[in-house]
């Protein structure tokens, strides 16, 4: 029985065992976490030859004694990074730490699960179950990145920062 489990485990690891050593070294030499993970994923999925034939990025830092590095996708332009803030599922090279906007008109606070539409068109939802009453007109707001993928809303005129998540 133990031999069967071992064989199944080895079968699951076989794509990694067959991976090209040079491709793994190229992935290991990447400094940015996103491109490095993409490189390892490509090797694990058996497309290490794609990484081998990709051009070496001029902007990638070179480490002493390291093999040439094949770079993953080009960095996200700043404007696109801002428009995607809160929607991304993993870290990117051009990661934005916060965005600023405002809430048009009279703002009277929030309740749990309330949807807030910003002047820039983004829609955010209160996700921490909090509630507050504040009476403001056209308040400036910012959403900042927190720990472990959390986002927090800062509202000018309020000392509270509810946790939010981006809907649209």
C-alpha positions in Angstrom: 0.0 0.0 0.0 2.8 2.4 0.9 4.5 1.7 -2.4 1.3 2.6 -4.3 1.1 6.0 -2.5 4.8 6.6 -3.3 4.3 5.9 -6.9 1.3 8.2 -7.1 3.3 11.0 -5.4 6.2 10.5 -7.9 3.8 10.6 -10.8 2.4 13.9 -9.6 5.9 15.3 -9.3 7.1 14.0 -12.7 6.7 17.4 -14.5 9.0 19.0 -12.0 11.5 16.2 -12.2 11.6 16.6 -16.0 12.1 20.3 -15.8 15.1 21.8 -17.5 17.8 22.7 -15.0 18.8 25.8 -17.0 15.2 27.0 -16.9 15.0 26.6 -13.2 18.2 28.5 -12.7 16.8 31.3 -14.9 13.7 31.4 -12.7 15.8 31.4 -9.5 17.8 34.4 -10.7 14.6 36.6 -11.1 14.3 39.1 -8.3 10.7 40.2 -8.6 8.3 37.7 -7.0 5.6 37.9 -9.7 7.8 37.1 -12.7 9.7 34.5 -10.7 6.5 32.7 -9.9 5.3 32.9 -13.5 8.7 31.5 -14.6 8.4 28.5 -12.2 4.8 27.9 -13.3 5.9 27.8 -16.9 8.6 25.3 -16.1 6.2 23.1 -14.0 3.6 23.2 -16.8 6.2 21.9 -19.3 6.7 25.0 -21.2 10.2 25.7 -20.0 11.4 26.0 -23.6 9.3 29.2 -23.9 11.2 30.7 -21.0 14.5 29.5 -22.6 13.7 31.3 -25.9 12.3 34.5 -24.3 14.5 37.6 -24.5 16.5 38.6 -21.5 15.1 41.8 -19.9 17.5 44.7 -19.9 16.0 46.1 -16.7 16.3 42.8 -14.7 19.1 43.1 -12.1 22.0 40.8 -12.8 23.4 38.7 -10.0 27.1 37.7 -10.0 27.6 34.3 -11.5 23.9 34.0 -12.5 22.7 32.7 -15.9 20.9 35.2 -18.2 17.4 35.8 -16.9 14.3 35.5 -19.1 11.8 38.0 -17.9 8.0 37.5 -17.6 5.4 40.0 -18.8 6.2 43.7 -19.0 5.4 45.8 -16.0 1.9 47.3 -15.7 1.7 51.0 -16.7 0.9 53.2 -13.7 -2.6 54.3 -15.0 -3.6 50.7 -15.6 -2.3 49.7 -12.1 -4.5 52.4 -10.6 -7.6 51.3 -12.4 -7.0 47.7 -11.4 -6.3 48.6 -7.7 -8.3 46.3 -5.5 -9.2 43.9 -8.3 -5.8 42.2 -8.7 -5.5 38.7 -7.3 -1.8 38.7 -6.8 1.0 41.2 -6.5 2.3 42.8 -9.6 5.6 44.6 -10.3 3.9 48.0 -10.6 1.9 47.7 -7.4 0.0 50.8 -6.3 -0.2 51.3 -2.5 -3.3 53.6 -2.4 -5.7 55.4 -4.6 -7.5 58.8 -4.0 -10.9 60.0 -5.2 -14.0 61.5 -3.6 -17.6 60.7 -2.9 -19.8 63.1 -4.8 -22.6 64.8 -2.9 -23.8 64.4 0.6 -22.2 61.5 2.5 -23.9 60.3 5.7 -21.7 57.4 6.6 -22.0 53.7 6.1 -23.4 50.4 7.4 -22.2 46.9 7.0 -22.1 45.8 3.3 -22.9 49.3 2.1 -21.7 50.0 -1.5 -19.8 53.3 -2.0 -19.4 54.7 -5.5 -16.4 57.0 -6.0 -16.1 59.9 -8.4 -13.5 57.8 -10.4 -16.2 55.2 -11.1 -14.9 52.6 -8.7 -17.4 50.8 -6.4 -16.2 49.5 -3.0 -18.2 47.6 -0.4 -17.8 47.9 3.4 -16.6 44.4 4.4 -15.9 44.5 8.1 -19.4 44.8 9.4 -18.8 48.3 10.8 -21.1 51.3 10.8 -20.7 55.0 11.3 -22.6 58.2 10.9 -20.7 61.2 9.5 -22.2 64.1 7.8 -19.9 65.3 5.0 -20.2 66.9 1.5 -18.0 65.7 -1.3 -15.4 64.1 1.0 -12.0 63.1 -0.3 -11.4 59.4 0.2 -8.4 57.1 -0.2 -8.2 53.4 -0.2 -4.9 52.0 1.1 -3.5 48.5 0.9 -3.3 46.8 4.3 -1.9 43.6 5.7 -2.7 40.2 4.0 -4.6 41.6 1.1 -6.9 43.9 3.1 -7.9 47.4 1.9 -9.0 50.2 4.2 -11.0 53.3 3.4 -9.8 56.6 4.8 -12.4 59.5 4.6 -11.4 63.1 5.1 -13.4 64.3 8.1 -13.6 60.9 9.8 -11.1 59.2 12.0 -12.6 55.7 11.2 -11.1 53.4 8.5 -13.5 50.6 7.6 -12.2 47.6 5.8 -13.5 47.5 2.2 -13.3 45.3 -0.9 -13.5 46.4 -4.5 -16.7 45.4 -6.4 -16.3 47.3 -9.7 
